[in-house]
Amino acid sequence: MKTLHVFLCALVLSSGACASRPVRSAGGHASAPVPAKIPVLKSLAGTNWTVVELAGSVVVNATEGWPAPSLEFDVNGQAVTGHGGVNRFGGRYSEAGAALSFGPLAMTRRIGPAGQMQLETTYTQVLSRVVGWRQQGAQVILNGPSGERAAVLERAPAKPSE
């Protein structure tokens, strides 16, 4: 009986070890990896984002080759920079828990295609009305004064080290 008990324990332990290995298909290929765990954000400091939705509309660059709107929060929690679609901007932001606001932002004054300029105008208007943020899965939602979803951000790809 003791031998059977040891055998069953060994079987259970070895099957647990096998479960953590990638499953291979009949062709010997590993199955898709398990998605990475999404970290819960306590602050936006040190994060970089691409805007994927503005004022309820999916962001689509109107002109190919122009950058998508973006936001970059510096690591010390004071300055923000970004791209509006045509022009770069920078300034201060204030974050206290879920409250978020953007202080005066300075922007370059280039002219671009009409569609990109309209996208940038919408973006800067949205940023001026932001009063808070929340995380929803891998996205960050910027809230307007009535609690509406003013913008949706997704993590920007990591920049190559310079």
N, C-alpha and C positions, 0 to 999 in steps of 0.2 A: 504493500500500500504506500509506503514511504517513497519507493521508487517511482510509482505512478504520480504521486504528488510533485516530486522533483521534475519529472518529465513534463507535466502540465505547466509548471511554473516556467520552465525553460522555453516551452512552446509559446506561451503567452508573451514572454519577454522578447523572443526572436521575432514574433509576428508584429509586435509594436515597432521594432527597429526597421522592419521591412516597410512598414506603412509610411515612414518618413522619407524613403527614397523615391525618386521620380519613377512614375509608372512608365514602362516602355510598351510601345505598340508592337504589333506583330512584325513590323519592319525594323524594329530595334531603335526607333526614335523615341526620345523622351517626350512626355506629354507637356502641355503648356505649363509654365511656372505659376506658382501661386502668387496672386498680386501682393505687392508690398503693403504693409500696414500703413495707414494714413495717420501721420502724427497730428495730435490735437494742438492747435495753435493757441498760445496764451497772449501773443503779441504779434504784430505785423513787422516789427523791427527786423531788419536783415533779410527780408523776403522780396522776391521779384515776381511780377505777375503780368499776364497778358489779358487784356479785356476781351471777353467772348460774347458779352451781352450788354447793351446799353438801353436804358429806358424801355425795356420789354422787347427789344429787337436784337436778333443775332447780329454780331458784328461781322461784316464782310467787307474787306478792303475794296473800295470802289475802283481802284486802279492797281493793276498788278505791279509789283515791284516796290510799293510803298509799305513802310512798316505798320504793323498793327498797333493800336493804342496799348500803352503799357504803364505800369507803376513799379517803382523800385523804392522800397523803404530802407533807409540806411540802418546800420547796425546799432547806432546809438539812440535810435528812436526819436529823432528830431527832424531830419530832412527827408524830403521825398523828391524823386526825379522821375521823369517818364517821357513818353512820346505820345503826342496827340494824333498821329497819323501823317502829319506833315512836319510839325515843329516839335522841338524838345522843350520841356519845361522843368522847373525846379522851384522849390520853396520849402516851407515848413508844414508839418502836420502835427496834430495833437491827438493822442490816443490815451484814453483812460478806461480800461476795461473794454466794454463793447461800444463806448462812445468814440467817434472818430470825426475829425474835421480837418480841412485843408486850409492853411493860412494863405496869405497872398502868394500866388504863383507867378513867377516871371517866365515868359515864353519867347522863344525866337520868333521872327516875323517873316518867315519864308512864305511864298505863295505856291500852292500846288494845284492839282486837278480839282475841279469843282466838287466831285463826290467825296474826295478825301478832306477837303476843307469843311464840308458839311458834317462829316463824321467827327472831325476835330472840334467843331463848334458844339455839337451835341455832347461830346465827352467833357469838355470844359464846363459846360452848363451843369452836367450831372455831378461833377466833382464839387462844384460850388454849393450844391444842395445836400451833400452827404452828411449824415449826422451819426452814423454808426456802422458796425460791421458784425458779421457772424460767419462762422465756418459751417459749410454744408458739404460733408464728405471731403473731397479734395479741392473743392472750390471755396472762394470767399465771396460773400454777398455784401455789397455796399448798400446800406439802407438810406432812403430819403426821409424827409421830415415826417411823413405820415406812416412810416414803417414800410413803405413800398420798396420793392426790389429795384434799386436805381441802376446797379451794374453787377455783373458777375465776372469774377476773375479766376483764371486758372494759372497754376505755377508756370512761370516762363522756363524754357529749357536753360540748363546751366550754361553760363558763359565759359568759353575756353579760357584757361589761365593764361595771363599775359606775362 
